Amino acid sequence: MNALVLSTSRCVRAGSLLRPRTARLLCSPGAQRSPADLVKKDRVVVFMKGTPAQPMCGFSNAVVQILRMHGVDEYAAYNVLEDQDIRQGVKDFTNWPTIPQVFFNGEFVGGCDILLQMHQNGDLVEELQKLGIRSALLDAEKESK
Amino acid sequence: AASSPLRVRLAHIGLQMEPDRPVEAAVRTKLTQALQPVHLEVLNESHMHAVPKGSESHFRVRVVSQQFEGVSLLQRHRLVNEALKDELSTCIHALAIEAKTPQQWDSNPTVGKSPPCLGGSKHDNTMADKLKAGRD
């Protein structure tokens, strides 16, 4: 995503017909939208510091990189550094003290450590499959055989 | 001088264990009490992040406990978070958690490593309060 999108104050959401092959960036969602609503809008939702194009935290970046490795490019990413209400709101919602926070189908998965372990032990491929997302690693595996 | 109960508790623990690292001492004590770990490492990783020298804001904990048996990863982390909820709501900004059962630890004692800092704390206007809470 380019800097122009990042600097606009109105969010631009790609319509479902367009679906660009980049992470869908939603800037400051506004006080009206609660984490409870936001996590239901997309199959994969990440609350992070910075953006997928420019993470501002090593742990948030790790989440972005792991998803990228699995070919997950379409997900909603909320930058908590831009919105203190969302930052505290998501922590209250999950009763979880830190960012990043990852949700699959509206369900809280965990933070960076958990996503990393799921990636390492193969669970992530399976969880993505349940979401109807085929991990890119499966194709990479196939090619190497 | 005004001092919060947390500050006094932390200072008390700190005096007994590590006078200049009260948060680390408190983390160690609380995790030991809550989870009776067979193996525990508390690593202050603040030096890897965009915070002043001597900060106690970013930690990695490695906890090996029988209490994690039959418990999901998420729930294991919640147990750790619960034990450290005072610190997490005041001075600890980041907490990396490795939570294994003794069996998992014995069969695979690999340790995780935190990813490189991307400087987020520099842009975070809540950090000043957290660092102050850790120092006071």
Interface residues (C-beta under 8 A of the other chain):
Chain A: K49 G50 P55 M56 C57 G58 F59 S60 N61 A62 L81 Q84 N95 W96 P97 T98 F108 V109 G110 G111 C112 D113 I114 L116 Q117 M118
Chain B: L73 L74 H77 R78 N81 K85 L88 S89 I92 A94 L95 A96 I97 E98 G112 S114 P115 P116 C117 L118 G119 G120 H123 D124 T126
